[in-house]
Amino acid sequence: MSGLMLQLKQYRLTTAEILYHMPDHPSLLQSYLWQEYDLAPQFPTLRKFLDFWTHNLDGKLHSVKVSSVDLLQPPKWRNAQDLLTLH
């Protein structure tokens, strides 16, 4: 399904920064950025991905930071503060 169709169904562009312990060096953390359209605030797509991660990948999760934004919004306008004329 296209991004526009997902947005019309209340999906939001979601970004997650996933910190995980490196399998060969557990004291070191590695960062992974994940981005997908998802439904806030439950984030079922992200939860499914994290569930896959914990069951199939070696790097143990440390933390996850989530950011989500609704891309389709009503138009915004404001009055111009200055008018410049170029000659």
C-alpha positions as a Markdown table, in Angstrom:
| # | Residue | x | y | z |
|---|---|---|---|---|
| 1 | Met | 0.0 | 0.0 | 0.0 |
| 2 | Ser | 1.3 | 3.5 | -0.8 |
| 3 | Gly | 2.5 | 5.9 | 1.8 |
| 4 | Leu | -0.4 | 8.3 | 1.0 |
| 5 | Met | -3.0 | 5.5 | 1.5 |
| 6 | Leu | -1.5 | 4.5 | 4.8 |
| 7 | Gln | -1.5 | 8.1 | 6.0 |
| 8 | Leu | -5.2 | 8.3 | 5.1 |
| 9 | Lys | -5.8 | 5.3 | 7.4 |
| 10 | Gln | -4.1 | 7.2 | 10.3 |
| 11 | Tyr | -0.7 | 5.7 | 9.9 |
| 12 | Arg | 2.2 | 8.0 | 10.8 |
| 13 | Leu | 5.9 | 8.0 | 9.8 |
| 14 | Thr | 7.6 | 6.4 | 12.7 |
| 15 | Thr | 11.3 | 6.4 | 13.4 |
| 16 | Ala | 13.0 | 4.3 | 16.1 |
| 17 | Glu | 16.6 | 4.5 | 17.3 |
| 18 | Ile | 17.4 | 1.0 | 18.6 |
| 19 | Leu | 20.5 | 0.6 | 20.8 |
| 20 | Tyr | 21.7 | -2.9 | 21.2 |
| 21 | His | 24.7 | -4.8 | 22.6 |
| 22 | Met | 27.1 | -6.0 | 20.0 |
| 23 | Pro | 27.1 | -9.9 | 20.0 |
| 24 | Asp | 30.9 | -10.2 | 20.0 |
| 25 | His | 31.5 | -7.3 | 22.4 |
| 26 | Pro | 28.5 | -7.1 | 24.8 |
| 27 | Ser | 30.0 | -4.0 | 26.6 |
| 28 | Leu | 29.7 | -2.0 | 23.4 |
| 29 | Leu | 26.5 | -0.5 | 22.1 |
| 30 | Gln | 25.5 | -0.2 | 18.4 |
| 31 | Ser | 22.8 | 2.0 | 17.0 |
| 32 | Tyr | 20.2 | 1.0 | 14.4 |
| 33 | Leu | 17.6 | 3.3 | 12.9 |
| 34 | Trp | 14.3 | 1.8 | 11.8 |
| 35 | Gln | 11.7 | 3.8 | 9.9 |
| 36 | Glu | 8.2 | 2.7 | 8.7 |
| 37 | Tyr | 4.6 | 3.8 | 8.7 |
| 38 | Asp | 2.9 | 2.7 | 11.9 |
| 39 | Leu | -0.1 | 3.3 | 14.1 |
| 40 | Ala | 0.5 | 5.5 | 17.2 |
| 41 | Pro | 0.4 | 5.0 | 20.1 |
| 42 | Gln | 0.5 | 1.2 | 20.1 |
| 43 | Phe | 3.0 | 0.9 | 17.2 |
| 44 | Pro | 2.1 | -2.7 | 16.1 |
| 45 | Thr | 4.6 | -2.8 | 13.2 |
| 46 | Leu | 7.5 | -1.7 | 15.5 |
| 47 | Arg | 6.5 | -4.2 | 18.2 |
| 48 | Lys | 6.4 | -7.0 | 15.6 |
| 49 | Phe | 9.9 | -5.9 | 14.4 |
| 50 | Leu | 11.3 | -5.8 | 18.0 |
| 51 | Asp | 9.7 | -9.2 | 18.7 |
| 52 | Phe | 11.4 | -10.6 | 15.6 |
| 53 | Trp | 14.7 | -9.0 | 16.8 |
| 54 | Thr | 14.6 | -10.5 | 20.2 |
| 55 | His | 13.8 | -14.0 | 18.9 |
| 56 | Asn | 16.1 | -14.2 | 15.8 |
| 57 | Leu | 19.0 | -11.8 | 16.2 |
| 58 | Asp | 22.0 | -12.1 | 18.6 |
| 59 | Gly | 22.3 | -8.5 | 19.7 |
| 60 | Lys | 20.5 | -8.0 | 23.0 |
| 61 | Leu | 18.3 | -4.8 | 23.0 |
| 62 | His | 19.4 | -2.0 | 25.3 |
| 63 | Ser | 16.9 | 0.7 | 24.6 |
| 64 | Val | 14.5 | 2.0 | 21.9 |
| 65 | Lys | 13.6 | 5.7 | 21.3 |
| 66 | Val | 10.5 | 6.3 | 19.2 |
| 67 | Ser | 9.5 | 9.4 | 17.3 |
| 68 | Ser | 6.3 | 9.7 | 15.3 |
| 69 | Val | 4.8 | 12.4 | 13.2 |
| 70 | Asp | 1.5 | 12.8 | 11.4 |
| 71 | Leu | 2.4 | 13.9 | 7.9 |
| 72 | Leu | -1.0 | 14.8 | 6.6 |
| 73 | Gln | -2.1 | 18.0 | 8.4 |
| 74 | Pro | -4.4 | 20.9 | 7.7 |
| 75 | Pro | -2.6 | 23.6 | 5.8 |
| 76 | Lys | -0.9 | 26.3 | 7.9 |
| 77 | Trp | -0.5 | 29.9 | 6.9 |
| 78 | Arg | 0.8 | 33.1 | 8.4 |
| 79 | Asn | 1.0 | 36.8 | 7.5 |
| 80 | Ala | 4.2 | 37.9 | 5.9 |
| 81 | Gln | 6.3 | 40.1 | 8.2 |
| 82 | Asp | 8.2 | 41.9 | 5.4 |
| 83 | Leu | 7.9 | 42.6 | 1.7 |
| 84 | Leu | 11.1 | 42.8 | -0.2 |
| 85 | Thr | 11.4 | 44.2 | -3.8 |
| 86 | Leu | 14.4 | 43.3 | -6.0 |
| 87 | His | 15.4 | 45.7 | -8.8 |
